[in-house]
């Protein structure tokens, strides 16, 4: 048997920590680290084995901008030491900054390869989605003047400000703002997850009471949360079970689910949304992020919602899946569904929304129509300007 030399172990670990300027106690348990720190520890583990090739699969997903800059410095240092890096990412800006050569995949097939110096964002998007970037966002759709949903004098529990806005049938209404501005709190209050201090909701000009998600669902309101894995899916269940979750009472009798109806609905949705899987019996945890997000969206389609609230619906998915989700949202709006679209990516807010309201410190600070959109205007309002 062998005895672990703890002194040498700690010395080597300390050397590795210093290499990436990570200042944490060596005795700290990994479960108590931040997501960014955990990611960096994974990288250090690979370095500790003197690897010649290191594969990094979406390494910056949980990292802050500062941690990402640190990681890129490490990658450049590893490159100077002769270590090869395979860097997998859907973040085009990162790929353009840190790589020497790019291979592009679509639907599991290699569709292109080029030197990074010859690449740009437009070229990569075209390779990834199979069409020009000007086709990335769907063309404008028909919008109704009919108000489908209205919020009057809404106050969040911890805010003194009142919020008022209207949503029209077939409209895609964007909600922009910085992280922590209160966007998620507002929509979770609308959906009945959070208790409101005051406020009235009107659906088709009739006042409604929403005190829980069940109330919201019964009124025809669907909600796609920001964290799909934690709040939008039951990962250890199959596709067919996740897709039919909101619809179970309609396909059940005496508490027993009609298996044939469940399969029929699941097959219809997976085909409609082009969900790639081995079958509707596949466990959701084994799907890609893009296909998981399609399932979160798909489960609301079974209920034919009047209003669909989307909180960061394209977060953490590749460009191809984003384009498909934009088309789904566009098609829903064409069918008359009122869509509330929350995103931190101003490019997609501008590209897909018909109107934008901007939140700053839990207060509605401004509203912009389509012909007024610009990143500068939205950011100015979001940061407290006029």
Secondary structure as the mmCIF struct_conf table of DSSP 4:
data_model
#
loop_
_struct_conf.conf_type_id
_struct_conf.id
_struct_conf.beg_label_comp_id
_struct_conf.beg_label_asym_id
_struct_conf.beg_label_seq_id
_struct_conf.end_label_comp_id
_struct_conf.end_label_asym_id
_struct_conf.end_label_seq_id
HELX_RH_AL_P HELX_RH_AL_P1 UNK A 6 UNK A 19
TURN_TY1_P TURN_TY1_P1 UNK A 20 UNK A 21
TURN_TY1_P TURN_TY1_P2 UNK A 26 UNK A 27
BEND BEND1 UNK A 28 UNK A 28
HELX_RH_3T_P HELX_RH_3T_P1 UNK A 30 UNK A 32
BEND BEND2 UNK A 33 UNK A 33
HELX_RH_AL_P HELX_RH_AL_P2 UNK A 35 UNK A 48
TURN_TY1_P TURN_TY1_P3 UNK A 49 UNK A 50
BEND BEND3 UNK A 52 UNK A 52
STRN STRN1 UNK A 53 UNK A 57
BEND BEND4 UNK A 58 UNK A 58
TURN_TY1_P TURN_TY1_P4 UNK A 59 UNK A 62
HELX_RH_AL_P HELX_RH_AL_P3 UNK A 65 UNK A 80
TURN_TY1_P TURN_TY1_P5 UNK A 81 UNK A 82
STRN STRN2 UNK A 84 UNK A 88
BEND BEND5 UNK A 90 UNK A 90
HELX_RH_AL_P HELX_RH_AL_P4 UNK A 92 UNK A 98
BEND BEND6 UNK A 100 UNK A 100
STRN STRN3 UNK A 101 UNK A 106
TURN_TY1_P TURN_TY1_P6 UNK A 107 UNK A 108
STRN STRN4 UNK A 109 UNK A 115
HELX_RH_3T_P HELX_RH_3T_P2 UNK A 116 UNK A 118
HELX_RH_AL_P HELX_RH_AL_P5 UNK A 121 UNK A 129
BEND BEND7 UNK A 130 UNK A 131
HELX_RH_3T_P HELX_RH_3T_P3 UNK A 133 UNK A 135
BEND BEND8 UNK A 136 UNK A 137
HELX_LH_PP_P HELX_LH_PP_P1 UNK A 138 UNK A 140
BEND BEND9 UNK A 145 UNK A 146
STRN STRN5 UNK A 147 UNK A 156
TURN_TY1_P TURN_TY1_P7 UNK A 157 UNK A 158
STRN STRN6 UNK A 163 UNK A 168
TURN_TY1_P TURN_TY1_P8 UNK A 169 UNK A 170
STRN STRN7 UNK A 172 UNK A 176
TURN_TY1_P TURN_TY1_P9 UNK A 179 UNK A 180
BEND BEND10 UNK A 181 UNK A 182
HELX_RH_AL_P HELX_RH_AL_P6 UNK A 183 UNK A 190
TURN_TY1_P TURN_TY1_P10 UNK A 191 UNK A 192
BEND BEND11 UNK A 193 UNK A 194
STRN STRN8 UNK A 196 UNK A 203
TURN_TY1_P TURN_TY1_P11 UNK A 204 UNK A 205
STRN STRN9 UNK A 206 UNK A 208
BEND BEND12 UNK A 212 UNK A 212
HELX_RH_AL_P HELX_RH_AL_P7 UNK A 213 UNK A 218
TURN_TY1_P TURN_TY1_P12 UNK A 219 UNK A 220
STRN STRN10 UNK A 221 UNK A 224
BEND BEND13 UNK A 226 UNK A 226
HELX_RH_PI_P HELX_RH_PI_P1 UNK A 228 UNK A 232
TURN_TY1_P TURN_TY1_P13 UNK A 235 UNK A 236
BEND BEND14 UNK A 237 UNK A 237
STRN STRN11 UNK A 238 UNK A 238
HELX_RH_AL_P HELX_RH_AL_P8 UNK A 239 UNK A 243
TURN_TY1_P TURN_TY1_P14 UNK A 244 UNK A 244
HELX_RH_3T_P HELX_RH_3T_P4 UNK A 245 UNK A 250
BEND BEND15 UNK A 251 UNK A 251
STRN STRN12 UNK A 252 UNK A 253
TURN_TY1_P TURN_TY1_P15 UNK A 254 UNK A 255
STRN STRN13 UNK A 256 UNK A 257
HELX_RH_AL_P HELX_RH_AL_P9 UNK A 259 UNK A 272
TURN_TY1_P TURN_TY1_P16 UNK A 273 UNK A 274
BEND BEND16 UNK A 278 UNK A 278
TURN_TY1_P TURN_TY1_P17 UNK A 280 UNK A 281
BEND BEND17 UNK A 282 UNK A 282
STRN STRN14 UNK A 283 UNK A 283
HELX_RH_3T_P HELX_RH_3T_P5 UNK A 284 UNK A 286
BEND BEND18 UNK A 287 UNK A 287
HELX_RH_AL_P HELX_RH_AL_P10 UNK A 289 UNK A 301
TURN_TY1_P TURN_TY1_P18 UNK A 302 UNK A 304
BEND BEND19 UNK A 306 UNK A 306
STRN STRN15 UNK A 307 UNK A 311
BEND BEND20 UNK A 312 UNK A 312
TURN_TY1_P TURN_TY1_P19 UNK A 313 UNK A 316
HELX_RH_AL_P HELX_RH_AL_P11 UNK A 319 UNK A 334
TURN_TY1_P TURN_TY1_P20 UNK A 335 UNK A 336
STRN STRN16 UNK A 338 UNK A 342
BEND BEND21 UNK A 344 UNK A 344
HELX_RH_AL_P HELX_RH_AL_P12 UNK A 346 UNK A 352
BEND BEND22 UNK A 354 UNK A 354
STRN STRN17 UNK A 355 UNK A 360
TURN_TY1_P TURN_TY1_P21 UNK A 361 UNK A 362
STRN STRN18 UNK A 363 UNK A 369
HELX_RH_3T_P HELX_RH_3T_P6 UNK A 370 UNK A 372
HELX_RH_AL_P HELX_RH_AL_P13 UNK A 375 UNK A 382
TURN_TY1_P TURN_TY1_P22 UNK A 383 UNK A 384
#
